[in-house]
Amino acid sequence: MASEQKERILRFYRGSDGEETAVRLLDLTEAVIKTRRFRISPFLDPYGQEIAETIRASYDDLQLDFDGGYQGAERARAMLRHRDFAGRTEDFGIACVEAAWNGQFARLTHRDVLGAVMGLGIEREMIGDILPAPDTAKILCDAKIAPFLIENLTMIGAVSVKTAPSDLAEIAPREERTKEIRATVASLRLDSIVAAGFGISRSRAADDIAADKVKHNWQSTASASKTVKEGDVLSMRGRGRVEVTEVRGQTKKGRTVVVLHRFF
């Protein structure tokens, strides 16, 4: 039965962006079922978390929790736990490293910090959210690599930085700003919704989609003509994300009315 469940899930994700994540989570699930204990995944983006939820729903003995180090974290680790396991499982193995620099002379972005971290040879799955401020950035990471980051992350681009451990408890819950957008679109094509949600032209939206700057439900897509539906989430590199909250009827001119929520 378990092998049938595994094959069904693998078949569903085969050839998609989620295939590698599904394989890894299924391997962890098999270890949980075999040992009747628990396993913790690497950091997962929201799409990876959806895959974990799908796997949990397919195994009666599996329980699932997420933790990204603070309330509202986008990237989180999954704890897959056998329902019979009665031990303590509060520790997700997450640490926070703070990088600081002189904000009068440099302003570093999320991309700058992530690039410097990965330039040290650290895999993306070992890093959670990165929370930049004018002269600091908090880097959520696997606790095992925190000492390595503190010792080796001395430069971000051409900017000298100092790193030190930081307390997870000091991270404020994420408070996202939202804006409701009511728009009429020619169709529910991806480029039309991206244009309406992010306030750009449809041709610009199509170019950004082709350049892999846009993700549809956290998955890469190169098809500007892909159909979007109610509940879908569109994210654009450097511009936040848009949720398709409601798809209403058509106007007299045949355009579709949509309600979008943009998160900053």
N, C-alpha and C positions, 0 to 999 in steps of 0.2 A: 504493500500500500504506500509506504513512504517513498519508494522508488518511483511509483506512478505519479505521486504528488510532485516530486522533484522534476521529473521529465516534463510534466505539464507546464510548470512554471518556467523552466528553461526554454521550452518551445515558444512560450508567449514572448519572452524577451530576446530570443535569438535574433541577431542581426541589428539590434537596437543599441542606443547609448547605454541602456541599462543591463546589457548582457553580463559584462564583467562584474558589476555590483551584485547581480542576482546569483552568479556562481559563487562569489565569496560569501554572501549571506547564507546561501544554502549549505555551504561547507560548515559554517559556524552552527547552523541549525542541526545538522547531522551530529556534530560533536556534542551539542546540548542534549539531544535525544539519547545519545549513547551513554554519556556520563551522568545524565540527570542533574546537571549542575547549570552553569551559565557561561556565556561568552560575550565579549564586548567587541563591537565592530570598530573599524576606523571611522573617522568623521564622514558623515553622509550629507549631501545636499538634499533639498526637499524631495527631489525625484527619488533619490536613494532611500529616503525615509518612506516614501510611498511603496517602494519595492519591499521593504522590510514589513510593512503593514500587510501587504499581499501575502507574503510568506507566512506571517503569523496566523492569518485567517485560514491557512491551509493545513495547519498542524494543531490538533486539539490540545496537545500537551505543552504548547509553546506560549510563553508570556513575553511581553515586549514593553520596554520603557525607553525613553530618549532623554538625553541631557547634553546640552551644548556648553555648559559652564555658567550660564546665567539665564534668567527668564527672558524668553523671546528670541533666543539664539536661532539663526537661520540654519547653520550647519551644526549637526548634533551626532553624538555617538549612540548607537543602539545597543541596549542590553537585552540579549535573547536569553531567557531563563526558563528552565523546566518548572512546571507548576508544582512539582513535589519538592523542589529545592527550598529548604527552610533557613539557609545561612544568610549572612549579612551581604548585601549587594549594593550598598549605597555609593561606593566609589567607582566612578566611571573613568578614573585615570586621566583627568583633565587638569592642566595647569595654565597659568597666565604669565606671560613674559611681557614686560613693558619696555619699549624702546623710546628713548627720549633724545631730542636734538634742539638746536637753537632755532626757535620758530621765527625769529626776526629775519633770518637769512634764507630760510628754506621752508617750503610747505610740501609735505610728502603725502601722496595719495595711497589709497588701499592698494592700487596696482603696483606702486613703487615698493611698498613693504612686502607684498606677496612675492614680487619678482626677486627681491633680495633674499628672502627666506628660501625660496626654491633654488636660487643660485648656489645655496650651500649644499645642494644635493638632497634636500628634504622633499619627500613626496607630498603632493597636495592632500592626500588622505590623512596625513598626520597633523594637519592644520585645520582649526575650526574657524570661527569668525575672526576678522581683524577689525578692530575698532579704532580708526584714526581720529586724532584731534589736532589742533594747530601745531603743537610741538611734541606730541607723544602718539604712540600707537600701542594698544593692548593686543597681544597676539595670543589667542587661545590655541593650545596645542596638546598633543599627547604628553603626559607628564614625563615619560621616559626621555623625551628629546629636549625638555626645557633646559637642563644644564648645558647641552651642546649649543643651543641658541644663545644663551647668556654669554658663553665663552666666545662664540664665533661671529655673531651678528654685530659687527663693529661699523659697517658702512651700509647705507641704503643709497644706491646710486653714488653720487659724489659727496654725500653728506655723512659726516661722522656721527655715530649714535652711541649712546650708552644704554645697556640693557640690565635689567634687574628683575627678580621675581616680583609678582604683584598678586594681591589677594583677590580671589574670585568673588568674595563677598562684597567687594567694593564696586563691582560693576553694576551700574543701574540697569533695571529692566529696559528692554528696547521699547521706545515710544515712537512708532512710525507716524509720520504726517501723511494724511490722505486727502485726496481731492476727488470729488465726484464729477464725472464728465458725462454729459448727455449729448449724444451725437447721432446724426443720421449718416449712414454709409451706403455706398452703392451695392455692396454685398458683404458677406461675412468672410471674405478672403483675409488671410493673415496680414497682407500689406495694408489693406483698408483699415483694419482694427489697430494695427501698430501706428499708422499715421494719425488716426483720431486720438489714440491714447497718449501718444508722446508729443503731439503737436507739431508734426513734421509733414512734409509732402509725401504723397504716395510713392513717387519715384525714389525719394530718399529712403523711405521705408523699405522698398524693394532692394535697393542697393545694400542697406544694412543687413537685411536678411541674407542676401547672397554672400556677404562678407562674414557670416557667422557671428554677428553681433547680437542676434536675437534668439532667444530660446522660447519654445512653446511647451508649456507644462514641464519646464526644466530640461527639455531635450533639445538638442541641436536640430535645426531644420534649414534647408536651403530652398524650400518651396514657398514662394510668395503667394501662390494660389491655394495653399492649404486652407481648409475650412475651419473656422473657429466657432466654438459653441459656448453656451452659457456655462460659467464655472471655470473656464480655462484661465490660465495665468500666462502672461507674456512678460518676459524680462528682457531688458536691453542693457548691454554693457555700459556702465557709467551713468545710466538714466533711471535706475529703479525698475519697478515692475507695475504691470497693469492687470487687474482682474476683471474679467467680463462678468459683471454682476447680474445683468438682465438683458435678454434679447426680447424686444417688444415687437409689435406688428409693423406693418409697412405704412408709409405715408401715401398720399394720393399719387405722388410721382413715382411710387415703386421703390423708394429707398427704405432701408431697414433702420429702425430706431434701436439704439443700444444704450445701456447705462454701464459706465466703466468706473472703476475705482483705481486711481493711481496712487501708488505708495512711493514715498520719497526716502 
